[in-house]
Amino acid sequence: MARPLSNLVEKDAPWCWEVEHDEALQAVKESLLRAPILALPDPDRPFSVVCDASDFAIG
């Protein structure tokens, strides 16, 4: 999701904002607005831990 934005800040990468960057930024903003409400887990109830194991950026 955020990879196009991450590519812009790589060392020696040219800064050229394009439509794909607008779309990535909009997707990140929408994801942040839809983020779930987080709370500490209840040790008396089952819960899952989910992570992003991507080799690049986030999302």
PDB file of N, CA, C and O in Angstrom:
ATOM      1  N   MET A   1       0.826  -1.189   0.000  1.00  0.00           N
ATOM      2  CA  MET A   1       0.000   0.000   0.000  1.00  0.00           C
ATOM      3  C   MET A   1       0.873   1.256   0.000  1.00  0.00           C
ATOM      4  O   MET A   1       0.632   2.170  -0.789  1.00  0.00           O
ATOM      5  N   ALA A   2       1.871   1.314   0.863  1.00  0.00           N
ATOM      6  CA  ALA A   2       2.691   2.525   0.986  1.00  0.00           C
ATOM      7  C   ALA A   2       4.003   2.430   0.209  1.00  0.00           C
ATOM      8  O   ALA A   2       4.824   3.345   0.276  1.00  0.00           O
ATOM      9  N   ARG A   3       4.209   1.348  -0.517  1.00  0.00           N
ATOM     10  CA  ARG A   3       5.494   1.179  -1.204  1.00  0.00           C
ATOM     11  C   ARG A   3       5.835   2.326  -2.144  1.00  0.00           C
ATOM     12  O   ARG A   3       6.982   2.774  -2.133  1.00  0.00           O
ATOM     13  N   PRO A   4       4.906   2.830  -2.961  1.00  0.00           N
ATOM     14  CA  PRO A   4       5.279   3.959  -3.825  1.00  0.00           C
ATOM     15  C   PRO A   4       5.815   5.152  -3.038  1.00  0.00           C
ATOM     16  O   PRO A   4       6.705   5.857  -3.516  1.00  0.00           O
ATOM     17  N   LEU A   5       5.289   5.384  -1.850  1.00  0.00           N
ATOM     18  CA  LEU A   5       5.771   6.492  -1.022  1.00  0.00           C
ATOM     19  C   LEU A   5       7.151   6.179  -0.461  1.00  0.00           C
ATOM     20  O   LEU A   5       8.001   7.066  -0.375  1.00  0.00           O
ATOM     21  N   SER A   6       7.380   4.936  -0.081  1.00  0.00           N
ATOM     22  CA  SER A   6       8.687   4.540   0.450  1.00  0.00           C
ATOM     23  C   SER A   6       9.772   4.658  -0.614  1.00  0.00           C
ATOM     24  O   SER A   6      10.910   5.022  -0.317  1.00  0.00           O
ATOM     25  N   ASN A   7       9.411   4.350  -1.850  1.00  0.00           N
ATOM     26  CA  ASN A   7      10.388   4.453  -2.935  1.00  0.00           C
ATOM     27  C   ASN A   7      10.888   5.884  -3.112  1.00  0.00           C
ATOM     28  O   ASN A   7      12.029   6.093  -3.525  1.00  0.00           O
ATOM     29  N   LEU A   8      10.057   6.859  -2.806  1.00  0.00           N
ATOM     30  CA  LEU A   8      10.452   8.263  -2.957  1.00  0.00           C
ATOM     31  C   LEU A   8      11.559   8.670  -1.995  1.00  0.00           C
ATOM     32  O   LEU A   8      12.335   9.575  -2.303  1.00  0.00           O
ATOM     33  N   VAL A   9      11.647   8.029  -0.851  1.00  0.00           N
ATOM     34  CA  VAL A   9      12.614   8.447   0.166  1.00  0.00           C
ATOM     35  C   VAL A   9      13.840   7.532   0.245  1.00  0.00           C
ATOM     36  O   VAL A   9      14.636   7.638   1.178  1.00  0.00           O
ATOM     37  N   GLU A  10      13.988   6.640  -0.727  1.00  0.00           N
ATOM     38  CA  GLU A  10      15.188   5.814  -0.762  1.00  0.00           C
ATOM     39  C   GLU A  10      16.391   6.679  -1.114  1.00  0.00           C
ATOM     40  O   GLU A  10      16.258   7.716  -1.764  1.00  0.00           O
ATOM     41  N   LYS A  11      17.555   6.241  -0.680  1.00  0.00           N
ATOM     42  CA  LYS A  11      18.785   6.982  -0.948  1.00  0.00           C
ATOM     43  C   LYS A  11      18.999   7.128  -2.455  1.00  0.00           C
ATOM     44  O   LYS A  11      18.900   6.157  -3.205  1.00  0.00           O
ATOM     45  N   ASP A  12      19.288   8.334  -2.876  1.00  0.00           N
ATOM     46  CA  ASP A  12      19.569   8.684  -4.280  1.00  0.00           C
ATOM     47  C   ASP A  12      18.378   8.481  -5.221  1.00  0.00           C
ATOM     48  O   ASP A  12      18.556   8.477  -6.439  1.00  0.00           O
ATOM     49  N   ALA A  13      17.184   8.313  -4.685  1.00  0.00           N
ATOM     50  CA  ALA A  13      16.000   8.169  -5.541  1.00  0.00           C
ATOM     51  C   ALA A  13      15.548   9.550  -6.002  1.00  0.00           C
ATOM     52  O   ALA A  13      15.532  10.490  -5.207  1.00  0.00           O
ATOM     53  N   PRO A  14      15.182   9.683  -7.266  1.00  0.00           N
ATOM     54  CA  PRO A  14      14.686  10.986  -7.738  1.00  0.00           C
ATOM     55  C   PRO A  14      13.306  11.263  -7.145  1.00  0.00           C
ATOM     56  O   PRO A  14      12.505  10.346  -6.964  1.00  0.00           O
ATOM     57  N   TRP A  15      13.038  12.521  -6.848  1.00  0.00           N
ATOM     58  CA  TRP A  15      11.739  12.907  -6.296  1.00  0.00           C
ATOM     59  C   TRP A  15      10.853  13.309  -7.461  1.00  0.00           C
ATOM     60  O   TRP A  15      11.021  14.380  -8.045  1.00  0.00           O
ATOM     61  N   CYS A  16       9.922  12.453  -7.789  1.00  0.00           N
ATOM     62  CA  CYS A  16       8.997  12.722  -8.892  1.00  0.00           C
ATOM     63  C   CYS A  16       7.622  12.215  -8.468  1.00  0.00           C
ATOM     64  O   CYS A  16       7.323  11.027  -8.593  1.00  0.00           O
ATOM     65  N   TRP A  17       6.782  13.131  -7.963  1.00  0.00           N
ATOM     66  CA  TRP A  17       5.453  12.770  -7.465  1.00  0.00           C
ATOM     67  C   TRP A  17       4.528  12.522  -8.649  1.00  0.00           C
ATOM     68  O   TRP A  17       4.379  13.374  -9.524  1.00  0.00           O
ATOM     69  N   GLU A  18       3.908  11.343  -8.664  1.00  0.00           N
ATOM     70  CA  GLU A  18       3.031  10.973  -9.772  1.00  0.00           C
ATOM     71  C   GLU A  18       1.680  10.505  -9.236  1.00  0.00           C
ATOM     72  O   GLU A  18       1.449  10.496  -8.027  1.00  0.00           O
ATOM     73  N   VAL A  19       0.802  10.120 -10.140  1.00  0.00           N
ATOM     74  CA  VAL A  19      -0.549   9.690  -9.778  1.00  0.00           C
ATOM     75  C   VAL A  19      -0.506   8.509  -8.803  1.00  0.00           C
ATOM     76  O   VAL A  19      -1.309   8.448  -7.872  1.00  0.00           O
ATOM     77  N   GLU A  20       0.425   7.571  -9.011  1.00  0.00           N
ATOM     78  CA  GLU A  20       0.510   6.410  -8.114  1.00  0.00           C
ATOM     79  C   GLU A  20       0.816   6.836  -6.676  1.00  0.00           C
ATOM     80  O   GLU A  20       0.402   6.160  -5.734  1.00  0.00           O
ATOM     81  N   HIS A  21       1.529   7.939  -6.497  1.00  0.00           N
ATOM     82  CA  HIS A  21       1.837   8.433  -5.154  1.00  0.00           C
ATOM     83  C   HIS A  21       0.592   9.055  -4.514  1.00  0.00           C
ATOM     84  O   HIS A  21       0.350   8.888  -3.319  1.00  0.00           O
ATOM     85  N   ASP A  22      -0.188   9.770  -5.318  1.00  0.00           N
ATOM     86  CA  ASP A  22      -1.462  10.302  -4.814  1.00  0.00           C
ATOM     87  C   ASP A  22      -2.368   9.164  -4.347  1.00  0.00           C
ATOM     88  O   ASP A  22      -2.977   9.235  -3.280  1.00  0.00           O
ATOM     89  N   GLU A  23      -2.446   8.118  -5.165  1.00  0.00           N
ATOM     90  CA  GLU A  23      -3.309   6.979  -4.829  1.00  0.00           C
ATOM     91  C   GLU A  23      -2.820   6.268  -3.570  1.00  0.00           C
ATOM     92  O   GLU A  23      -3.627   5.881  -2.724  1.00  0.00           O
ATOM     93  N   ALA A  24      -1.504   6.095  -3.440  1.00  0.00           N
ATOM     94  CA  ALA A  24      -0.950   5.436  -2.252  1.00  0.00           C
ATOM     95  C   ALA A  24      -1.202   6.271  -1.007  1.00  0.00           C
ATOM     96  O   ALA A  24      -1.577   5.732   0.034  1.00  0.00           O
ATOM     97  N   LEU A  25      -1.001   7.578  -1.101  1.00  0.00           N
ATOM     98  CA  LEU A  25      -1.239   8.455   0.048  1.00  0.00           C
ATOM     99  C   LEU A  25      -2.706   8.413   0.458  1.00  0.00           C
ATOM    100  O   LEU A  25      -3.017   8.354   1.648  1.00  0.00           O
ATOM    101  N   GLN A  26      -3.602   8.442  -0.514  1.00  0.00           N
ATOM    102  CA  GLN A  26      -5.031   8.380  -0.211  1.00  0.00           C
ATOM    103  C   GLN A  26      -5.388   7.050   0.454  1.00  0.00           C
ATOM    104  O   GLN A  26      -6.187   7.022   1.390  1.00  0.00           O
ATOM    105  N   ALA A  27      -4.799   5.946  -0.023  1.00  0.00           N
ATOM    106  CA  ALA A  27      -5.069   4.630   0.566  1.00  0.00           C
ATOM    107  C   ALA A  27      -4.577   4.561   2.008  1.00  0.00           C
ATOM    108  O   ALA A  27      -5.254   3.993   2.865  1.00  0.00           O
ATOM    109  N   VAL A  28      -3.409   5.130   2.284  1.00  0.00           N
ATOM    110  CA  VAL A  28      -2.880   5.142   3.651  1.00  0.00           C
ATOM    111  C   VAL A  28      -3.794   5.960   4.554  1.00  0.00           C
ATOM    112  O   VAL A  28      -4.118   5.529   5.661  1.00  0.00           O
ATOM    113  N   LYS A  29      -4.213   7.136   4.093  1.00  0.00           N
ATOM    114  CA  LYS A  29      -5.093   7.984   4.907  1.00  0.00           C
ATOM    115  C   LYS A  29      -6.418   7.291   5.192  1.00  0.00           C
ATOM    116  O   LYS A  29      -6.919   7.353   6.315  1.00  0.00           O
ATOM    117  N   GLU A  30      -6.994   6.630   4.186  1.00  0.00           N
ATOM    118  CA  GLU A  30      -8.260   5.923   4.390  1.00  0.00           C
ATOM    119  C   GLU A  30      -8.088   4.762   5.369  1.00  0.00           C
ATOM    120  O   GLU A  30      -8.973   4.506   6.186  1.00  0.00           O
ATOM    121  N   SER A  31      -6.965   4.064   5.293  1.00  0.00           N
ATOM    122  CA  SER A  31      -6.707   2.959   6.225  1.00  0.00           C
ATOM    123  C   SER A  31      -6.593   3.460   7.658  1.00  0.00           C
ATOM    124  O   SER A  31      -7.079   2.813   8.586  1.00  0.00           O
ATOM    125  N   LEU A  32      -5.958   4.600   7.836  1.00  0.00           N
ATOM    126  CA  LEU A  32      -5.839   5.162   9.179  1.00  0.00           C
ATOM    127  C   LEU A  32      -7.194   5.589   9.731  1.00  0.00           C
ATOM    128  O   LEU A  32      -7.442   5.481  10.932  1.00  0.00           O
ATOM    129  N   LEU A  33      -8.061   6.071   8.860  1.00  0.00           N
ATOM    130  CA  LEU A  33      -9.394   6.480   9.304  1.00  0.00           C
ATOM    131  C   LEU A  33     -10.263   5.283   9.672  1.00  0.00           C
ATOM    132  O   LEU A  33     -11.152   5.401  10.516  1.00  0.00           O
ATOM    133  N   ARG A  34     -10.017   4.137   9.053  1.00  0.00           N
ATOM    134  CA  ARG A  34     -10.804   2.936   9.312  1.00  0.00           C
ATOM    135  C   ARG A  34     -10.142   2.010  10.321  1.00  0.00           C
ATOM    136  O   ARG A  34     -10.595   0.880  10.504  1.00  0.00           O
ATOM    137  N   ALA A  35      -9.094   2.457  10.970  1.00  0.00           N
ATOM    138  CA  ALA A  35      -8.361   1.598  11.906  1.00  0.00           C
ATOM    139  C   ALA A  35      -9.280   1.132  13.032  1.00  0.00           C
ATOM    140  O   ALA A  35     -10.114   1.898  13.513  1.00  0.00           O
ATOM    141  N   PRO A  36      -9.128  -0.117  13.449  1.00  0.00           N
ATOM    142  CA  PRO A  36      -9.974  -0.626  14.536  1.00  0.00           C
ATOM    143  C   PRO A  36      -9.612   0.015  15.874  1.00  0.00           C
ATOM    144  O   PRO A  36      -8.513   0.542  16.051  1.00  0.00           O
ATOM    145  N   ILE A  37     -10.536  -0.040  16.789  1.00  0.00           N
ATOM    146  CA  ILE A  37     -10.269   0.428  18.148  1.00  0.00           C
ATOM    147  C   ILE A  37      -9.404  -0.631  18.826  1.00  0.00           C
ATOM    148  O   ILE A  37      -9.763  -1.808  18.860  1.00  0.00           O
ATOM    149  N   LEU A  38      -8.280  -0.209  19.356  1.00  0.00           N
ATOM    150  CA  LEU A  38      -7.353  -1.148  19.985  1.00  0.00           C
ATOM    151  C   LEU A  38      -7.508  -1.130  21.498  1.00  0.00           C
ATOM    152  O   LEU A  38      -7.799  -0.089  22.088  1.00  0.00           O
ATOM    153  N   ALA A  39      -7.315  -2.274  22.115  1.00  0.00           N
ATOM    154  CA  ALA A  39      -7.398  -2.394  23.570  1.00  0.00           C
ATOM    155  C   ALA A  39      -6.434  -3.484  24.014  1.00  0.00           C
ATOM    156  O   ALA A  39      -6.007  -4.311  23.207  1.00  0.00           O
ATOM    157  N   LEU A  40      -6.100  -3.484  25.270  1.00  0.00           N
ATOM    158  CA  LEU A  40      -5.255  -4.542  25.807  1.00  0.00           C
ATOM    159  C   LEU A  40      -6.011  -5.861  25.786  1.00  0.00           C
ATOM    160  O   LEU A  40      -7.219  -5.881  26.024  1.00  0.00           O
ATOM    161  N   PRO A  41      -5.315  -6.974  25.503  1.00  0.00           N
ATOM    162  CA  PRO A  41      -6.001  -8.268  25.479  1.00  0.00           C
ATOM    163  C   PRO A  41      -6.438  -8.696  26.875  1.00  0.00           C
ATOM    164  O   PRO A  41      -5.790  -8.389  27.876  1.00  0.00           O
ATOM    165  N   ASP A  42      -7.542  -9.404  26.907  1.00  0.00           N
ATOM    166  CA  ASP A  42      -8.040  -9.988  28.154  1.00  0.00           C
ATOM    167  C   ASP A  42      -7.406 -11.374  28.275  1.00  0.00           C
ATOM    168  O   ASP A  42      -7.707 -12.252  27.466  1.00  0.00           O
ATOM    169  N   PRO A  43      -6.538 -11.593  29.261  1.00  0.00           N
ATOM    170  CA  PRO A  43      -5.848 -12.884  29.366  1.00  0.00           C
ATOM    171  C   PRO A  43      -6.793 -14.060  29.611  1.00  0.00           C
ATOM    172  O   PRO A  43      -6.389 -15.213  29.462  1.00  0.00           O
ATOM    173  N   ASP A  44      -8.033 -13.789  29.980  1.00  0.00           N
ATOM    174  CA  ASP A  44      -9.006 -14.855  30.221  1.00  0.00           C
ATOM    175  C   ASP A  44      -9.768 -15.251  28.955  1.00  0.00           C
ATOM    176  O   ASP A  44     -10.570 -16.184  28.973  1.00  0.00           O
ATOM    177  N   ARG A  45      -9.510 -14.533  27.852  1.00  0.00           N
ATOM    178  CA  ARG A  45     -10.197 -14.829  26.595  1.00  0.00           C
ATOM    179  C   ARG A  45      -9.162 -15.058  25.504  1.00  0.00           C
ATOM    180  O   ARG A  45      -8.076 -14.481  25.564  1.00  0.00           O
ATOM    181  N   PRO A  46      -9.469 -15.885  24.510  1.00  0.00           N
ATOM    182  CA  PRO A  46      -8.507 -16.111  23.420  1.00  0.00           C
ATOM    183  C   PRO A  46      -8.341 -14.849  22.567  1.00  0.00           C
ATOM    184  O   PRO A  46      -9.288 -14.085  22.378  1.00  0.00           O
ATOM    185  N   PHE A  47      -7.130 -14.646  22.057  1.00  0.00           N
ATOM    186  CA  PHE A  47      -6.881 -13.522  21.158  1.00  0.00           C
ATOM    187  C   PHE A  47      -5.769 -13.905  20.182  1.00  0.00           C
ATOM    188  O   PHE A  47      -5.015 -14.847  20.424  1.00  0.00           O
ATOM    189  N   SER A  48      -5.676 -13.169  19.086  1.00  0.00           N
ATOM    190  CA  SER A  48      -4.673 -13.422  18.047  1.00  0.00           C
ATOM    191  C   SER A  48      -3.790 -12.201  17.881  1.00  0.00           C
ATOM    192  O   SER A  48      -4.228 -11.069  18.082  1.00  0.00           O
ATOM    193  N   VAL A  49      -2.542 -12.443  17.512  1.00  0.00           N
ATOM    194  CA  VAL A  49      -1.610 -11.375  17.171  1.00  0.00           C
ATOM    195  C   VAL A  49      -1.314 -11.511  15.682  1.00  0.00           C
ATOM    196  O   VAL A  49      -0.864 -12.566  15.235  1.00  0.00           O
ATOM    197  N   VAL A  50      -1.560 -10.461  14.912  1.00  0.00           N
ATOM    198  CA  VAL A  50      -1.345 -10.474  13.469  1.00  0.00           C
ATOM    199  C   VAL A  50      -0.320  -9.402  13.136  1.00  0.00           C
ATOM    200  O   VAL A  50      -0.409  -8.276  13.627  1.00  0.00           O
ATOM    201  N   CYS A  51       0.659  -9.753  12.298  1.00  0.00           N
ATOM    202  CA  CYS A  51       1.677  -8.763  11.925  1.00  0.00           C
ATOM    203  C   CYS A  51       1.902  -8.783  10.421  1.00  0.00           C
ATOM    204  O   CYS A  51       1.494  -9.716   9.728  1.00  0.00           O
ATOM    205  N   ASP A  52       2.551  -7.746   9.933  1.00  0.00           N
ATOM    206  CA  ASP A  52       2.897  -7.617   8.526  1.00  0.00           C
ATOM    207  C   ASP A  52       4.361  -8.023   8.386  1.00  0.00           C
ATOM    208  O   ASP A  52       5.241  -7.358   8.932  1.00  0.00           O
ATOM    209  N   ALA A  53       4.626  -9.097   7.667  1.00  0.00           N
ATOM    210  CA  ALA A  53       5.995  -9.578   7.497  1.00  0.00           C
ATOM    211  C   ALA A  53       6.518  -9.229   6.112  1.00  0.00           C
ATOM    212  O   ALA A  53       7.199 -10.033   5.476  1.00  0.00           O
ATOM    213  N   SER A  54       6.202  -8.049   5.656  1.00  0.00           N
ATOM    214  CA  SER A  54       6.606  -7.608   4.334  1.00  0.00           C
ATOM    215  C   SER A  54       8.102  -7.293   4.294  1.00  0.00           C
ATOM    216  O   SER A  54       8.678  -6.872   5.297  1.00  0.00           O
ATOM    217  N   ASP A  55       8.722  -7.498   3.140  1.00  0.00           N
ATOM    218  CA  ASP A  55      10.136  -7.170   2.968  1.00  0.00           C
ATOM    219  C   ASP A  55      10.357  -5.686   2.691  1.00  0.00           C
ATOM    220  O   ASP A  55      11.498  -5.226   2.642  1.00  0.00           O
ATOM    221  N   PHE A  56       9.273  -4.936   2.509  1.00  0.00           N
ATOM    222  CA  PHE A  56       9.413  -3.523   2.193  1.00  0.00           C
ATOM    223  C   PHE A  56       8.256  -2.742   2.774  1.00  0.00           C
ATOM    224  O   PHE A  56       7.115  -3.203   2.777  1.00  0.00           O
ATOM    225  N   ALA A  57       8.557  -1.574   3.258  1.00  0.00           N
ATOM    226  CA  ALA A  57       7.564  -0.592   3.711  1.00  0.00           C
ATOM    227  C   ALA A  57       6.555  -1.179   4.691  1.00  0.00           C
ATOM    228  O   ALA A  57       6.868  -2.083   5.465  1.00  0.00           O
ATOM    229  N   ILE A  58       5.347  -0.647   4.638  1.00  0.00           N
ATOM    230  CA  ILE A  58       4.252  -1.130   5.471  1.00  0.00           C
ATOM    231  C   ILE A  58       3.035  -1.335   4.594  1.00  0.00           C
ATOM    232  O   ILE A  58       2.919  -0.716   3.537  1.00  0.00           O
ATOM    233  N   GLY A  59       2.147  -2.179   5.014  1.00  0.00           N
ATOM    234  CA  GLY A  59       0.898  -2.370   4.294  1.00  0.00           C
ATOM    235  C   GLY A  59       0.906  -3.381   3.249  1.00  0.00           C
ATOM    236  O   GLY A  59      -0.114  -3.601   2.595  1.00  0.00           O
TER     237      GLY A  59
END
